[in-house]
């Protein structure tokens, strides 16, 4: 969900870390950390079977 919002996959317009943080009631730093982890899973899907869930966007 965070990646959808950050990259504009939900409404076509990317949102800032601040905006996504407000949406989930999290700090922008926490959103950045979650985003980095999700991107890592997407880059290396063989090391984590959960990456298939992320790709089902």
Secondary structure, DSSP 4 states (H G I P E B T S, - for coil): -HHHHHTTTTTSS---HHHHHHHHT--HHHHHHHHHHHHHHHHTGGG-TTHHHHH--
